Amino acid sequence: MKFYDVTRTLVPTPLRKVLRKRYYERTQALRNALSNVANEIRLSRTSAKAANKFKELRGMRELKLHLGCGSVIKTGWVNIDMIRSAPLTQMNGTRFIAYDLRLGLPLDDLSVSMIYSSHLFEHLEYKHSVRLLKDCHRVLKPGGVFRISLPDFKRSFEAYVRSDATHFDLLNLGELLPEVEPGTETLVDHINFGVYQHGEHKCLYDEEKIVTLLRHLGYVSVERSLFDPEIDPDDPIRRRHSFYVEAVK
């Protein structure tokens, strides 16, 4: 969320004009920091509004959660993401809740039969990831399934070391990193995008790390899985650059 959007909704008009003038006089680094603050304010307000939607789920059982859904809405699931506008509210048992998952899951114990997440946890700081993973285990019923898809950084690093450009040939570097000077592109630019993604990625995982974490949390079975077209996004880029793990409580 931009600084302009927050001042428009939270600050009286006279003061708003002064703040905007001062804002645009500052360095880009400071403007970025202020925009981050504005985004945190937006997330806090959005999450507070989600309280009633979570209350509607109290007492329900056999829920299915899609965490970090983005624009991919699973029918019959509770789809949760921090995106600003909801693609839908409720239809045929399908729900969308705009909510900051760093806060955990305000749901009943043992109320969920399945949880799915694709490329969410690398966007969270480690402490927030662990908190959310603990909550996922808490809300799952015995025998419930937690399935996670994450970027396969290990394969990308191995391809980089081998100088294997074909591993990255589905990615348009000009679109992903327009700031790279044309004619100077190298494989390390793909690594920079994959690891940092303009500052959106906060923590890296590999199979060993996520499996170790899930087993530590108490899942009775944790195994690497293959792509499943019934649940995983069938996108060529996502398939090549992901790994999958499934855990049973």
C-alpha positions as CSV (number, residue, x, y, z in Angstrom):
1,M,0.0,0.0,0.0
2,K,1.3,3.4,-0.9
3,F,1.9,6.2,1.6
4,Y,-0.6,8.3,-0.4
5,D,-3.4,5.7,0.2
6,V,-2.8,5.7,4.0
7,T,-2.8,9.5,4.4
8,R,-6.0,9.7,2.4
9,T,-7.8,7.5,4.8
10,L,-6.2,8.3,8.2
11,V,-4.9,11.9,8.1
12,P,-7.0,15.1,8.1
13,T,-6.7,17.0,4.8
14,P,-4.5,20.0,5.9
15,L,-1.9,17.7,7.6
16,R,-2.1,15.3,4.7
17,K,-0.9,17.9,2.3
18,V,2.1,18.7,4.5
19,L,3.0,15.1,5.0
20,R,2.8,14.3,1.3
21,K,5.1,17.3,0.4
22,R,7.6,16.2,3.0
23,Y,7.3,12.6,1.9
24,Y,8.3,13.3,-1.7
25,E,11.2,15.5,-0.6
26,R,12.8,12.5,1.1
27,T,15.2,10.0,-0.2
28,Q,14.0,6.9,-2.0
29,A,15.1,4.7,1.0
30,L,13.0,6.8,3.4
31,R,10.0,6.7,1.0
32,N,10.3,3.0,0.9
33,A,10.4,2.8,4.7
34,L,7.3,5.0,5.0
35,S,5.5,2.9,2.4
36,N,6.3,-0.2,4.4
37,V,4.8,1.4,7.5
38,A,1.7,2.4,5.5
39,N,1.4,-1.3,4.3
40,E,1.6,-2.5,7.9
41,I,-1.2,-0.2,8.9
42,R,-3.3,-1.5,6.0
43,L,-2.6,-5.1,7.0
44,S,-3.5,-4.4,10.6
45,R,-6.8,-2.8,9.7
46,T,-7.7,-5.5,7.2
47,S,-7.0,-8.3,9.7
48,A,-9.1,-6.6,12.3
49,K,-12.0,-6.6,9.8
50,A,-11.6,-10.3,9.3
51,A,-12.5,-11.2,12.9
52,N,-16.2,-11.6,12.1
53,K,-15.4,-13.9,9.2
54,F,-13.4,-16.2,11.4
55,K,-16.1,-16.2,14.0
56,E,-18.5,-17.6,11.4
57,L,-16.2,-20.6,11.2
58,R,-16.3,-21.4,14.9
59,G,-17.9,-24.8,15.6
60,M,-17.3,-26.0,12.0
61,R,-15.4,-29.1,11.3
62,E,-13.7,-30.6,8.3
63,L,-12.6,-27.2,7.0
64,K,-10.1,-27.0,4.2
65,L,-7.6,-24.1,4.3
66,H,-5.8,-22.5,1.3
67,L,-3.1,-20.3,2.8
68,G,-1.6,-17.5,0.7
69,C,-4.0,-18.2,-2.1
70,G,-3.5,-15.0,-4.1
71,S,-5.9,-15.0,-7.0
72,V,-6.2,-18.8,-7.0
73,I,-9.4,-19.5,-5.2
74,K,-10.1,-23.2,-4.4
75,T,-13.8,-24.1,-4.6
76,G,-15.2,-25.4,-1.2
77,W,-12.1,-24.1,0.7
78,V,-11.4,-21.2,3.0
79,N,-8.9,-19.2,1.0
80,I,-6.8,-16.7,3.0
81,D,-4.3,-14.1,1.8
82,M,-3.1,-10.6,2.6
83,I,-4.2,-9.3,-0.8
84,R,-6.1,-6.0,-0.6
85,S,-9.4,-6.9,-2.3
86,A,-11.4,-10.1,-2.0
87,P,-12.1,-11.9,-5.3
88,L,-15.3,-13.2,-3.7
89,T,-16.9,-13.6,-0.3
90,Q,-18.8,-16.8,-0.3
91,M,-20.1,-19.1,-3.0
92,N,-20.9,-22.8,-2.8
93,G,-19.1,-23.1,0.5
94,T,-16.1,-21.2,-0.9
95,R,-14.8,-18.4,1.3
96,F,-12.1,-15.8,1.0
97,I,-10.7,-13.9,4.0
98,A,-8.2,-11.0,3.7
99,Y,-6.0,-11.5,6.7
100,D,-2.3,-11.3,7.8
101,L,-1.2,-14.9,8.3
102,R,1.7,-13.7,10.4
103,L,-0.8,-13.5,13.2
104,G,-1.6,-17.2,13.2
105,L,-5.0,-18.9,12.6
106,P,-7.9,-17.8,14.8
107,L,-9.7,-21.2,14.4
108,D,-10.8,-24.0,16.7
109,D,-8.5,-26.8,17.6
110,L,-9.0,-30.0,15.4
111,S,-11.4,-28.2,13.1
112,V,-9.5,-28.6,9.8
113,S,-9.0,-31.7,7.6
114,M,-6.6,-30.3,5.1
115,I,-4.2,-27.3,4.7
116,Y,-2.5,-26.3,1.5
117,S,0.1,-23.6,0.9
118,S,2.0,-22.8,-2.3
119,H,4.9,-20.4,-2.2
120,L,3.8,-18.6,0.9
121,F,6.3,-19.4,3.7
122,E,9.3,-18.0,1.9
123,H,7.6,-14.6,2.1
124,L,7.4,-14.8,5.9
125,E,10.2,-14.2,8.4
126,Y,11.3,-17.4,10.1
127,K,9.6,-16.6,13.5
128,H,6.3,-15.9,11.7
129,S,6.6,-19.1,9.7
130,V,7.1,-21.2,12.8
131,R,4.2,-19.6,14.5
132,L,1.9,-20.3,11.6
133,L,3.2,-23.9,11.2
134,K,2.4,-24.5,14.9
135,D,-1.1,-23.1,14.4
136,C,-1.6,-25.3,11.3
137,H,-0.7,-28.4,13.4
138,R,-3.0,-27.2,16.2
139,V,-6.1,-26.8,14.0
140,L,-5.6,-30.0,12.0
141,K,-7.6,-33.0,13.2
142,P,-5.8,-36.3,13.7
143,G,-5.2,-37.8,10.3
144,G,-5.4,-34.3,8.7
145,V,-3.1,-33.4,5.9
146,F,-0.7,-30.4,5.6
147,R,0.6,-30.0,2.0
148,I,3.2,-27.3,1.2
149,S,4.9,-26.2,-2.0
150,L,8.1,-24.1,-1.8
151,P,10.7,-22.7,-4.3
152,D,13.3,-25.4,-5.1
153,F,16.3,-23.2,-4.5
154,K,18.6,-26.2,-4.3
155,R,17.9,-27.2,-7.9
156,S,18.4,-23.6,-9.0
157,F,21.7,-23.4,-7.1
158,E,22.8,-26.6,-8.6
159,A,21.9,-25.4,-12.1
160,Y,23.8,-22.2,-11.5
161,V,26.9,-24.1,-10.4
162,R,26.7,-26.2,-13.5
163,S,26.1,-23.1,-15.7
164,D,22.9,-24.7,-16.9
165,A,21.0,-21.9,-18.5
166,T,18.2,-24.3,-19.6
167,H,16.9,-24.6,-16.1
168,F,15.9,-20.9,-16.2
169,D,14.7,-20.7,-19.8
170,L,11.0,-20.4,-18.8
171,L,11.7,-17.2,-17.0
172,N,11.8,-13.8,-18.7
173,L,14.6,-12.0,-17.0
174,G,13.7,-8.7,-18.7
175,E,10.3,-8.7,-17.1
176,L,11.5,-10.1,-13.7
177,L,14.4,-7.7,-13.3
178,P,14.0,-4.7,-15.6
179,E,16.7,-2.8,-13.7
180,V,19.4,-5.2,-15.1
181,E,21.3,-3.4,-17.8
182,P,20.4,-5.0,-21.2
183,G,23.3,-7.0,-22.5
184,T,24.7,-7.7,-19.0
185,E,22.4,-10.5,-18.0
186,T,24.0,-13.6,-16.5
187,L,22.8,-16.6,-14.6
188,V,23.4,-15.0,-11.2
189,D,20.6,-12.5,-12.1
190,H,18.2,-15.5,-12.0
191,I,19.6,-16.4,-8.6
192,N,19.2,-12.9,-7.3
193,F,15.6,-12.8,-8.4
194,G,14.8,-16.2,-7.0
195,V,16.4,-15.6,-3.7
196,Y,15.4,-12.0,-3.0
197,Q,12.4,-11.3,-5.4
198,H,12.7,-7.5,-4.8
199,G,12.8,-8.0,-1.1
200,E,9.6,-10.0,-0.8
201,H,11.4,-13.3,0.1
202,K,12.3,-13.4,3.8
203,C,13.6,-17.0,4.4
204,L,14.8,-19.9,2.3
205,Y,13.8,-23.5,2.8
206,D,14.9,-26.8,1.3
207,E,13.4,-30.2,1.7
208,E,15.5,-31.1,4.7
209,K,14.6,-28.0,6.6
210,I,10.8,-28.1,6.1
211,V,10.7,-31.9,6.7
212,T,12.7,-31.4,9.9
213,L,10.4,-28.6,11.1
214,L,7.2,-30.6,10.4
215,R,8.5,-33.7,12.2
216,H,9.5,-31.6,15.1
217,L,6.0,-30.2,15.4
218,G,4.6,-33.7,15.8
219,Y,3.4,-34.9,12.4
220,V,3.4,-38.7,12.3
221,S,4.3,-38.8,8.6
222,V,6.3,-36.3,6.6
223,E,7.3,-37.1,3.0
224,R,8.4,-35.4,-0.1
225,S,5.6,-35.5,-2.6
226,L,5.3,-35.2,-6.4
227,F,3.3,-32.6,-8.3
228,D,-0.5,-33.3,-7.9
229,P,-2.7,-31.8,-10.6
230,E,-5.7,-32.2,-8.3
231,I,-4.4,-29.6,-5.9
232,D,-1.1,-27.9,-7.1
233,P,-1.2,-25.0,-9.6
234,D,-0.6,-26.5,-13.0
235,D,1.8,-23.8,-14.2
236,P,5.0,-24.8,-16.1
237,I,7.2,-22.3,-14.2
238,R,5.8,-23.2,-10.8
239,R,6.2,-26.9,-11.5
240,R,9.9,-26.6,-12.5
241,H,10.9,-24.4,-9.7
242,S,9.0,-26.0,-6.8
243,F,9.2,-29.0,-4.5
244,Y,6.3,-30.5,-2.6
245,V,6.1,-32.0,0.9
246,E,3.0,-33.6,2.5
247,A,2.6,-34.3,6.2
248,V,-0.1,-36.2,8.1
249,K,-1.0,-35.4,11.7
